[in-house]
Amino acid sequence: MPSGSGSGSGFDPLKSIPDLSGKIILVTGGTAGLGQQSVVHLARHNPSHIYFNGRNARQADHVIQEVTASGSRSTLRFLECDFTSLASVRAAADTVVAEQDHLDLLMANAGVMDLPPSLTKDGYELQFGRCSADPRGVILTSAAFRAVPIAFDDLKTTQDNFRVMGGIMRYGQSKLADLLLAKELARRYPAITTVAVTPGMVQTDLVRKQTGIRYGITWLSAYLTQGGFIETDRGAYSQLWCVATPKEKLVPGALYEPVGVLSKMSSKHSKDEKLSAQLWEWTDAGLKKWD
């Protein structure tokens, strides 16, 4: 990406994100929450194309209308895609590959959190399943990655053996996978600047859908760690900072906190290079049938 702000202090996406003319961007989870805000902010800087996916075509229309009303000259393309189905993911990927010869930025946003035990259409635990001059990968994770390792033997079950706070434990497992993916992408493909981002405790639909004691725990955690929830618009600043910052000021494979802070958060499992490689091989094997 072009040069931009190198510091998170005083980050303003309108001023700090550089001109993105000619850039081709793919934002997953772009119809709501942090993904939607990212699409809107990025479009103001005139990339050539923004592809964004989701399952809600009506909400996608709202995103396109908002971007059009802002005066953006970018071409927006909605990819209806259900991340619980690898066939749907493959179809969306084929569309991008057919229309473009490269991507400049992949921004991968989370989509579900703290769900009851369930499986994807391909039989994986639900929460887990989901080149240019300066290509970037920005992978969204969460502080919940510290909660649990990856139980590979159980990933094709609903993992209802997580008796205590099962939804949070399954969510934490998926977020550990996101962080390890960023690390492994950075290691295997050094020409692509890949980082992980935890946006903090943001008041998105993922949080609003929580009820009872689960919401109470989330609210208390947000209050104790950061004085309350971050609003959705500002919640996207951390991932946008990773787009705006010159690549020489980013640490490939690192985790960043709001806004632009190199995180010291870690766990035994997040530092396990063998686990990272195992996750890569497990994922690769699962995708073989879609080659």
N, C-alpha and C positions, 0 to 999 in steps of 0.2 A: 504494500500500500504506500501512498505518498507520505512524505514527512508530515508530522502533526505534533500535537502536544506531547511532551515527554514527561509530564508530571501530573499526578492525579489531583493535586491541590488546585482548587478553583476550576476544575474541569467543566466546560460548557460545551455540549455537543454541537451547538450551532456555530460556535467560534473555533472549537478545538479540532473538530474533524475536518481534514483537508478536502480539497476537491477530489471527487472520485470518478471523474469523467472517464468513460471507457471500461470501468471495472464491472465484473460480473460476479454477483453475490448470490449465495443460497443461504436462507435463514430457515431452519426447522422450527416448528412451533410458532409460526409467524402470525397466527390469527388472534392471539390473545397474550396478555401479560407482557413479560419482558421481550418476547419475540416480536410481538406487535409493535411495541415502542421502538425496538431496534430498527424494524423495517421503516417506520415513519421517520426516524432521525436520519438513517442512512440515505433515504430517498431525497432528503433536502440537499444532499451534496452531489446529486446528479450522476450516480453510477449508470452505466449503460443498461443493465438488466438487474432486477432483483427477483429471484425465484423464492417463493415462500410456500410452505406447506401447512397442512392442517386437515381436519376432518369436517370443518364447518364452512361450507361454501358461502353461506349467507354472511357470516362474519368476515370472510375474505373480501366480499364485496364492500363492506364497511371500511376495511383497511385501504382498499384501492381508492375508494371515494375520498378518504381523508388525505391520502398522498396526492391525488389529483387536485384537490382543493388547495393544497399548499403551493401549487405552481411547479412541482417537480417535473422534470423532463424525462425521468427514468421510465423504462418499460417494466411494469410489474406483471409477473406471471404466477398465478396461483396453481399449485400442484396438489390436487386432492389426494391425500395420502394417509393411510391408516398404519401407524407404526406397530400395531399388533399383528400385521400381516406382512411377511417378507415379500410376497408377490406384489402387494401394493407399493412397497418401498422400491422394488426393482422397476416397476412401471414408471414411477416418478423419476428415478435415476436415469432410465432410458430416455425419457423426454429431454432432460437436461443435456445428456451426452449427444443426442441427435441434433440439438439446436446450437450447442456451443462446443468449442474445442478446448476450453479450459475454464477453471474457476479461479477468481482472485481471492475470494473469502468464503469460508464455510463457518457459519455461526450456529452451533448446535445447542438448542434450548431444551430444558426439561419440559415434560408434559403432564406427568401424573405424580402424586405423592400420597403416601399413607393410605393405600387402598387395602380392602380386604383381600384374602388369598384368592388369586385368579391366574389364568394362563392366557398367553397370546394365542392367535389362531394357529401358530406353528408349534405350540406346546411348551413355550418358555414362560417362566415366572414373569408376570405382566410388567412390573416396574423395571426389571432388568432388560427386557427385550426392547424396550424402546430405544496446469502450470503457467505462471506469469512471472513478471520481474520480481514480485514480492508476495507470493501466495501466503495466506494466513488461515489458521484454524483456531477458532475460539470455542472451547468446550465448556459448557456450564456444568458445575458440580455444586456441592453443598458441604457445609461443615459436618453434616450427618455421615460423611464418608468414614469418620472415625469410629462409628458405632459397631462395625461388624466386618468380618472377612467375606470372601466370596465362597459360597458353598456350591462348588461346581456340580457335585453329585446330586444336588437337589434342584438344579435350575430348570429341570423339565417337570417340576411339581409345583403345586401352589405354595409350597413352603409354609404351610400352616403349623409346622413344628416350632416356629417362632411364637411361643406362647405369650410372652410379655412384650407389649408394644410392637406386635408383629408387623404392622404397617410401616412404622418408622424403621424397623430393622431391615425390612426388604428394601425400603427406599434408600437407606444408608448403603446397602450392598450395591445398588445400582449407581449411586454417586461415587463410590470407590472405583467402580468400573470406569466411569467417565474420567476420573482423575488419572487412572492408570493408562487409559487410552491416550490421553493427551501426552503423557510421558513417553509412551511407546511410539506414538507417531513422531514425536520430536527426535527420538533416538534413531528410528528407522528411516525417516525422511528429513534430514537436516536442512534441505533446501526449502522446506515449508516451515514457517514459523508457527508452531502450535503451542498454545498455552491453555491453562484451565482457569476458570473464574468462579469464585463464589460470590454471588451478588449481595449476600447478607440476608437478613430477615425482611422480606419484601411482602407487602400486602397485595398479593396476586390472588387470582381465583383459586389457586391450589390451597392457599391459606383460608380463604373465605368459605370453602366447602367443608372445612373441618368443623366439628361440633363438640360440645361437651368438654370433657377433660382433655381431649387431644388439642382443642383450640386453646384451652387454658394454659397448657404446658407450652405451646408455641408462643402465646402472648407473653407469658412470664419470661421465657428465654429471650425474646426480642427486647423486652423492657430492661432486663438485667445486663444484656450484652451491648446494646446500642441505644438505649433510651426509648425504645418503641419501634414500630414498624417503619420501614422505608416505603414511601409511595412508589407505585409501579413505574412512573416516568423516570424518577431518579434512580430506581433500582436497576435500570438498564445502563446507567452510566459506566459501570465497571467494565462490561463487555465492550461498550463503545470506545472506552479509553484504550482498550487493547487493539482496536482498529486504528485509532488515531496516532498512536505512539510509534515513532520510528523503530524499525525492527532491531537495530543495534542497542536499543534501550530496554528490550524485552529479554527475558531469560527463557529459552525454549524448554518446554516441559514443566515450567514452574506454575505455581498456583498464586493467583492474585486476589486480594480482598478489596473492598471499596475504599477509596477509588484509586486504583493504581498502586496499591501497597503490596509489595512482595510478601506473601504470607509465610509465617513460621509454623502454621498448622500442619501436623503430620500424624501418622500412626505407624505402628509396626508394619501393617499391611501396605500402607501407601508408599513405603520405602523399599518394599520387597521386589527386586528386579525379576526374580524367578516367577513371582505371582503375575507380574506385568506381562512377561513373556508367555506364561501359561494362558492368560486371558486372551492374548493375541492369537495363539494357536487354536484355542477353543472356538473363538469367533470365526477364524478362517475356516475351520472344519465345518462349522454350522452353515457357512455361506457357499460351500463347494457346489451344492445342488443348484445354485442360482447362477453359476458361471456360464 
